[in-house]
Amino acid sequence: MSSAVRTFAHPRAWFIPVFLVLGLAFVLPLIYLSATVDPKGEMRDLPIAVVVEPQSVEGTIAAAEVVSDAIRDHLGEGFSIAEIAPDELAQEFAEDRIAGAAIIPANFDESMTSLSDPANSAPSTPTVRILTNAADGGLSGGLVSGSLAPLITAAGEQIGTKIAATAASLPPANKLLLAHPVHVEVGPYEALPDRSGLGTSAFYFGLVLLLVGFIGASVVHPLLDSVLGFIPTEVGPIVQRRSYIRLSRVRTLASKFVLMLLLAPLAAIIVQAVAATVGVATPQPLALWAFASATIAAIGVSALAVFAIFGSGLGSLANMLFFIALAMTSSGGTVPIAATPPLFRWLSTFEPFHPIMEGLRALFYFGENSPAGLDNAWIRIVIGGVVGLTLGFLFAAIYDKIPRFSRHPEPAIERVAVHN
């Protein structure tokens, strides 16, 4: 048996690849599918508002109050309900504090009372408006309207039954309306700008920034190692081995950090230029460029720090899981954070994609409104980048002080194995 066959037949040659590939086959669907399989069932504390405008006429059954009580008492723990004044609604939406609102207009009691008047042959239809936050995405709007509309309709039918039971003889039109008296209108509080991907442009722009930072680090790491002669450069059939340059782990990592930090603003310009070319609406270009540059830099240096801590093999897996799989499912970009399982809501407190989404939504859809999430996004991205730099240098310095962790090739004996 040749030495090559003996090498590959040994369990050490195949066990780790088999274990890692099968492990990924288990972990990746577990992450992606468990985070998105049941948004409505997992939903907790999705913030909505109820606005009851002062009624122009007080009805005998206080219909507006009945509907608002039904929402508050029966909507369930999936929502966090705040009753606010009409003049507070604009600020709540502008600062992205709520996912939607139910508006009971000033003429609601009057319209409901008109249905019980036999002399009124043309009663008005009581209407409740459901307004959604379009910038939070279609799924968020669907969860809001899909939960509120049936509840409001059912409350209206109960009111209609009481009116029909107590009122005198009513015209046929009134009786027909009392069976389903409340009309529910659903729409966005404020329409998204044109060419915004129906609210997905911020998510995909953020995903591009995340990938540029992550993949950029995955490119910078081996290429600089090959320049130092630590690993060969292989392009197709061409293999190039440079003379090894002795450089400490700290200085090697510093070189990678510097290159990543220099590339980040240039990459951000290119991303924005491509987005503008294909027609994506990207307002506040200067603020967006600064935010995109910081995002790419923070992700890049953090990914390089992971390589410095775990090495190329395990570092690639750790980066992929942390910066891609777990980051996407805890981002709130497609499924609202409040509609994900508790694990992913917890992950969103430190995973990088969630603050990136908050910042980009503020820039894309809320007119660079800092309370809408931009301030918090900047703070978390800067902290994440500083933590990445600190941990990378810390572990590199520790490894440099331990001789057995040296990156330098052993100078003693070079063994050359020839395989048939």
C-alpha positions as CSV (number, residue, x, y, z in Angstrom):
1,M,0.0,0.0,0.0
2,S,1.4,3.4,-1.0
3,S,2.1,6.1,1.6
4,A,-0.6,8.3,0.1
5,V,-3.2,5.5,0.4
6,R,-2.1,4.8,4.0
7,T,-2.4,8.6,4.8
8,F,-5.9,9.0,3.5
9,A,-7.1,5.7,5.0
10,H,-6.2,6.9,8.4
11,P,-9.3,8.2,10.4
12,R,-7.5,11.4,11.1
13,A,-7.5,12.3,7.4
14,W,-11.2,12.0,6.9
15,F,-12.9,12.2,10.3
16,I,-12.7,16.0,10.8
17,P,-14.0,16.9,7.2
18,V,-16.8,14.4,7.5
19,F,-17.7,15.6,11.0
20,L,-17.7,19.3,10.0
21,V,-19.7,18.8,6.7
22,L,-22.4,16.7,8.5
23,G,-22.4,19.1,11.4
24,L,-23.1,22.0,9.0
25,A,-25.9,20.0,7.4
26,F,-27.5,19.8,10.8
27,V,-26.7,23.3,12.2
28,L,-27.6,25.5,9.1
29,P,-31.2,24.3,8.6
30,L,-31.6,24.3,12.4
31,I,-30.7,28.0,12.5
32,Y,-32.5,29.2,9.4
33,L,-35.7,27.1,9.7
34,S,-36.2,27.4,13.4
35,A,-36.0,31.2,13.2
36,T,-38.6,31.6,10.5
37,V,-41.0,28.6,10.7
38,D,-43.7,30.2,12.9
39,P,-43.5,34.0,13.2
40,K,-47.0,34.4,14.4
41,G,-46.7,31.7,17.1
42,E,-43.3,33.0,18.3
43,M,-44.4,36.6,18.3
44,R,-43.9,38.5,21.6
45,D,-44.5,42.2,22.3
46,L,-44.7,43.5,18.7
47,P,-45.4,47.2,19.4
48,I,-48.6,48.7,18.1
49,A,-50.7,51.7,19.1
50,V,-54.4,52.2,19.5
51,V,-55.7,55.7,18.9
52,V,-59.3,56.6,19.9
53,E,-60.1,60.1,18.6
54,P,-62.5,62.2,20.7
55,Q,-66.0,61.2,19.6
56,S,-68.1,63.9,17.9
57,V,-71.3,62.3,19.3
58,E,-71.5,60.0,22.4
59,G,-73.4,56.9,21.4
60,T,-75.6,55.0,23.7
61,I,-73.3,51.9,23.7
62,A,-69.9,53.7,23.5
63,A,-68.9,51.7,20.4
64,A,-65.4,53.2,20.1
65,E,-64.6,52.2,23.7
66,V,-65.9,48.7,23.1
67,V,-63.6,48.2,20.1
68,S,-60.6,49.6,21.9
69,D,-61.2,47.4,24.9
70,A,-61.5,44.3,22.6
71,I,-58.1,45.1,21.1
72,R,-56.5,45.6,24.5
73,D,-58.1,42.6,26.1
74,H,-58.0,40.0,23.4
75,L,-55.1,40.7,21.1
76,G,-52.8,38.5,23.2
77,E,-49.2,38.6,24.4
78,G,-47.9,38.7,20.8
79,F,-48.4,42.4,20.9
80,S,-47.4,45.3,23.1
81,I,-50.3,47.7,23.0
82,A,-50.0,51.4,23.8
83,E,-53.0,53.7,23.8
84,I,-51.8,57.1,22.6
85,A,-53.3,60.5,21.6
86,P,-53.8,61.3,18.0
87,D,-51.1,64.0,18.0
88,E,-48.5,61.4,19.2
89,L,-49.0,59.0,16.2
90,A,-46.7,60.8,13.8
91,Q,-43.7,60.8,16.1
92,E,-44.3,57.1,17.0
93,F,-44.1,56.2,13.3
94,A,-41.3,58.6,12.5
95,E,-39.1,57.1,15.2
96,D,-40.0,53.5,14.3
97,R,-41.4,52.8,17.7
98,I,-44.4,50.9,16.5
99,A,-45.2,48.4,13.8
100,G,-48.7,49.6,13.3
101,A,-51.7,51.3,14.8
102,A,-55.5,51.0,14.9
103,I,-57.3,54.4,14.4
104,I,-60.9,54.7,15.7
105,P,-62.1,58.0,14.1
106,A,-64.1,60.8,15.7
107,N,-67.3,59.9,13.9
108,F,-67.2,56.2,14.9
109,D,-69.9,56.3,17.6
110,E,-72.0,58.6,15.4
111,S,-71.8,56.2,12.5
112,M,-72.7,53.3,14.7
113,T,-75.6,55.1,16.2
114,S,-76.9,56.0,12.8
115,L,-77.4,52.3,12.1
116,S,-80.0,52.1,14.9
117,D,-82.1,55.0,13.6
118,P,-85.2,53.7,11.7
119,A,-85.7,57.2,10.1
120,N,-82.2,57.1,8.7
121,S,-82.4,55.4,5.3
122,A,-78.8,56.2,4.4
123,P,-76.7,55.4,7.5
124,S,-72.9,55.9,7.3
125,T,-70.6,53.0,7.7
126,P,-68.4,52.9,10.8
127,T,-64.8,52.6,9.8
128,V,-61.6,51.7,11.6
129,R,-58.2,52.3,10.0
130,I,-55.2,50.0,10.5
131,L,-52.0,51.7,9.6
132,T,-48.8,49.7,9.2
133,N,-45.2,50.7,9.3
134,A,-44.2,49.9,5.7
135,A,-40.5,50.3,6.5
136,D,-40.6,47.3,8.8
137,G,-41.4,45.0,5.8
138,G,-44.4,43.2,4.5
139,L,-44.3,40.4,7.1
140,S,-44.6,42.9,9.9
141,G,-47.5,44.6,8.2
142,G,-49.2,41.3,7.6
143,L,-48.9,40.3,11.2
144,V,-50.4,43.6,12.4
145,S,-53.3,43.7,9.9
146,G,-53.9,39.9,10.0
147,S,-54.3,40.0,13.8
148,L,-56.1,43.3,14.3
149,A,-58.7,43.1,11.4
150,P,-60.5,39.9,12.5
151,L,-60.6,41.2,16.1
152,I,-62.1,44.6,15.1
153,T,-64.6,42.9,12.8
154,A,-65.7,40.5,15.6
155,A,-66.1,43.4,18.1
156,G,-68.2,45.3,15.5
157,E,-70.4,42.3,14.9
158,Q,-71.1,42.0,18.7
159,I,-72.0,45.7,18.8
160,G,-74.3,45.2,15.8
161,T,-76.1,42.3,17.4
162,K,-76.8,44.4,20.5
163,I,-78.1,47.2,18.4
164,A,-80.3,44.9,16.4
165,A,-81.8,43.3,19.5
166,T,-82.7,46.6,21.2
167,A,-83.7,48.8,18.2
168,A,-87.2,49.2,16.8
169,S,-88.1,48.1,13.3
170,L,-85.2,48.9,11.1
171,P,-85.0,49.3,7.3
172,P,-83.5,46.3,5.5
173,A,-80.3,48.3,4.7
174,N,-79.7,48.9,8.3
175,K,-80.3,45.3,9.3
176,L,-77.8,44.2,6.6
177,L,-75.2,46.6,7.8
178,L,-75.7,45.6,11.4
179,A,-74.7,42.0,10.6
180,H,-71.2,43.3,9.7
181,P,-71.2,46.9,10.7
182,V,-67.5,47.9,10.9
183,H,-65.4,48.4,7.8
184,V,-61.7,47.9,8.3
185,E,-59.3,49.9,6.0
186,V,-55.7,48.7,5.9
187,G,-52.8,50.7,4.5
188,P,-49.3,52.1,5.3
189,Y,-49.0,55.1,7.5
190,E,-46.5,56.5,5.0
191,A,-45.7,55.0,1.6
192,L,-42.1,53.9,1.0
193,P,-40.1,55.8,-1.6
194,D,-40.1,54.5,-5.2
195,R,-37.6,51.8,-6.0
196,S,-37.2,50.7,-2.5
197,G,-37.9,47.0,-3.1
198,L,-41.2,47.2,-1.2
199,G,-39.2,47.7,2.0
200,T,-36.4,45.2,1.2
201,S,-33.8,47.5,-0.2
202,A,-32.3,48.3,3.3
203,F,-32.0,44.5,4.0
204,Y,-30.2,43.6,0.8
205,F,-28.0,46.7,1.0
206,G,-27.1,45.7,4.5
207,L,-26.5,42.1,3.4
208,V,-24.1,43.4,0.7
209,L,-22.1,45.4,3.3
210,L,-22.0,42.3,5.6
211,L,-20.7,40.1,2.8
212,V,-18.2,42.6,1.6
213,G,-16.7,42.9,5.2
214,F,-16.8,39.1,5.8
215,I,-15.6,38.0,2.4
216,G,-13.1,40.8,2.3
217,A,-11.5,39.6,5.5
218,S,-11.5,36.0,4.2
219,V,-9.5,37.3,1.2
220,V,-7.2,39.6,3.0
221,H,-6.2,37.0,5.6
222,P,-4.7,34.3,3.2
223,L,-3.3,36.8,0.7
224,L,-1.2,38.7,3.2
225,D,-0.1,35.3,4.7
226,S,1.0,34.3,1.2
227,V,2.9,37.6,0.7
228,L,4.8,36.8,3.9
229,G,5.6,33.4,2.6
230,F,3.6,31.7,5.4
231,I,1.4,29.8,2.9
232,P,1.8,29.3,-0.9
233,T,-0.3,31.2,-3.4
234,E,-2.2,28.9,-5.7
235,V,-4.1,30.2,-8.8
236,G,-5.4,27.4,-10.9
237,P,-2.4,25.2,-11.8
238,I,0.1,27.8,-10.7
239,V,1.7,27.6,-7.3
240,Q,4.0,30.3,-6.0
241,R,6.0,30.0,-2.8
242,R,7.6,33.2,-1.6
243,S,10.5,33.4,0.8
244,Y,9.3,33.5,4.4
245,I,9.4,36.8,6.2
246,R,9.6,36.6,9.9
247,L,6.8,38.8,11.4
248,S,5.1,38.5,14.8
249,R,1.5,37.6,15.0
250,V,0.7,41.1,16.3
251,R,2.4,42.9,13.4
252,T,0.9,40.5,10.9
253,L,-2.6,41.1,12.3
254,A,-1.9,44.9,12.4
255,S,-1.0,44.8,8.7
256,K,-4.3,43.0,7.9
257,F,-6.3,45.4,10.0
258,V,-4.7,48.4,8.3
259,L,-5.5,47.0,4.8
260,M,-9.1,46.3,5.7
261,L,-9.6,49.7,7.2
262,L,-8.2,51.4,4.1
263,L,-10.3,49.2,1.8
264,A,-13.6,49.8,3.7
265,P,-14.4,53.4,2.5
266,L,-13.4,52.5,-1.1
267,A,-15.6,49.5,-1.1
268,A,-18.5,51.5,0.4
269,I,-18.2,54.0,-2.5
270,I,-18.4,51.2,-5.0
271,V,-21.4,49.6,-3.3
272,Q,-23.3,52.9,-3.3
273,A,-22.3,53.6,-7.0
274,V,-23.7,50.2,-8.1
275,A,-26.8,50.7,-6.0
276,A,-27.4,54.1,-7.6
277,T,-26.7,52.7,-11.1
278,V,-29.4,50.0,-10.8
279,G,-31.8,52.6,-9.5
280,V,-32.0,51.9,-5.7
281,A,-33.3,54.9,-3.8
282,T,-30.4,55.8,-1.5
283,P,-31.1,59.2,0.2
284,Q,-28.5,60.9,2.4
285,P,-25.6,59.7,0.3
286,L,-22.8,61.2,2.5
287,A,-24.3,59.8,5.8
288,L,-24.9,56.5,4.0
289,W,-21.3,56.3,2.8
290,A,-20.0,57.0,6.3
291,F,-22.2,54.3,7.8
292,A,-21.4,51.8,5.1
293,S,-17.7,52.4,5.5
294,A,-17.9,51.9,9.3
295,T,-20.0,48.7,8.8
296,I,-17.5,47.1,6.3
297,A,-14.6,48.1,8.5
298,A,-16.2,46.7,11.7
299,I,-17.2,43.4,10.2
300,G,-13.8,43.1,8.4
301,V,-11.6,43.6,11.4
302,S,-13.8,41.5,13.6
303,A,-13.7,38.6,11.1
304,L,-9.9,39.0,10.9
305,A,-9.7,38.8,14.7
306,V,-11.6,35.5,14.6
307,F,-9.0,34.2,12.1
308,A,-6.3,35.3,14.4
309,I,-7.9,33.6,17.4
310,F,-9.0,30.3,15.8
311,G,-6.9,30.0,12.7
312,S,-8.0,29.6,9.1
313,G,-10.0,26.4,9.3
314,L,-12.1,26.9,12.5
315,G,-12.0,30.6,11.9
316,S,-13.9,30.3,8.6
317,L,-16.6,28.2,10.3
318,A,-16.9,30.6,13.2
319,N,-17.1,33.6,10.9
320,M,-19.7,32.0,8.7
321,L,-21.9,31.0,11.6
322,F,-21.6,34.3,13.5
323,F,-21.5,36.8,10.7
324,I,-23.8,35.1,8.2
325,A,-26.1,32.4,9.6
326,L,-26.9,33.7,13.0
327,A,-26.6,37.3,12.0
328,M,-29.2,37.0,9.2
329,T,-31.8,35.2,11.3
330,S,-31.4,37.7,14.1
331,S,-31.4,40.8,11.9
332,G,-35.1,41.6,11.8
333,G,-34.6,42.3,8.1
334,T,-37.2,39.8,6.9
335,V,-38.9,38.5,10.0
336,P,-39.5,41.1,12.8
337,I,-37.3,40.4,15.9
338,A,-40.4,40.2,18.0
339,A,-41.7,37.3,15.8
340,T,-38.6,35.1,16.2
341,P,-37.9,32.5,18.9
342,P,-36.3,33.8,22.2
343,L,-32.8,32.6,21.2
344,F,-32.8,34.9,18.2
345,R,-34.2,37.8,20.1
346,W,-31.3,37.4,22.5
347,L,-28.8,37.1,19.7
348,S,-30.0,40.3,18.2
349,T,-28.6,42.2,21.2
350,F,-25.1,41.5,20.1
351,E,-25.1,40.1,16.6
352,P,-24.0,42.7,14.0
353,F,-26.7,42.6,11.4
354,H,-29.5,43.9,13.6
355,P,-28.0,47.3,14.3
356,I,-26.9,47.5,10.6
357,M,-30.6,47.0,9.7
358,E,-31.7,49.6,12.2
359,G,-29.2,52.2,10.8
360,L,-30.0,51.5,7.2
361,R,-33.8,51.7,7.7
362,A,-33.3,55.0,9.4
363,L,-31.2,56.2,6.5
364,F,-33.4,54.7,3.7
365,Y,-36.9,55.3,5.0
366,F,-36.9,57.6,8.0
367,G,-35.0,60.6,6.7
368,E,-31.8,60.0,8.7
369,N,-33.9,60.2,11.9
370,S,-31.5,59.3,14.8
371,P,-34.2,58.1,17.2
372,A,-35.4,55.7,14.6
373,G,-32.3,53.6,15.3
374,L,-29.4,55.4,13.7
375,D,-27.8,56.5,16.9
376,N,-28.0,53.0,18.4
377,A,-26.7,51.5,15.2
378,W,-23.6,53.7,15.2
379,I,-22.8,53.0,18.9
380,R,-23.1,49.2,18.4
381,I,-21.1,49.1,15.2
382,V,-18.3,51.2,16.8
383,I,-18.3,49.0,19.9
384,G,-18.2,45.9,17.7
385,G,-15.2,47.1,15.7
386,V,-13.3,48.1,18.9
387,V,-14.1,44.7,20.5
388,G,-12.8,43.0,17.4
389,L,-9.6,45.0,17.3
390,T,-9.0,44.5,21.0
391,L,-9.6,40.7,21.1
392,G,-7.5,40.2,17.9
393,F,-4.5,42.1,19.3
394,L,-4.9,40.5,22.8
395,F,-4.9,36.9,21.5
396,A,-2.2,37.6,19.0
397,A,0.0,39.1,21.7
398,I,-0.6,36.1,24.0
399,Y,0.2,33.6,21.2
400,D,3.4,35.5,20.5
401,K,4.6,35.0,24.0
402,I,4.2,31.2,23.9
403,P,7.0,29.5,21.9
404,R,4.9,26.5,20.9
405,F,2.3,28.8,19.3
406,S,4.9,30.4,17.0
407,R,3.8,30.9,13.3
408,H,7.4,30.6,12.2
409,P,8.4,27.4,10.3
410,E,10.7,25.1,12.3
411,P,14.2,25.5,10.8
412,A,15.6,22.2,12.0
413,I,14.7,19.5,9.4
414,E,12.5,19.7,6.3
415,R,10.9,16.4,5.5
416,V,9.9,15.8,1.9
417,A,7.4,13.0,1.3
418,V,7.1,11.5,-2.1
419,H,3.8,9.8,-2.8
420,N,3.3,7.5,-5.7
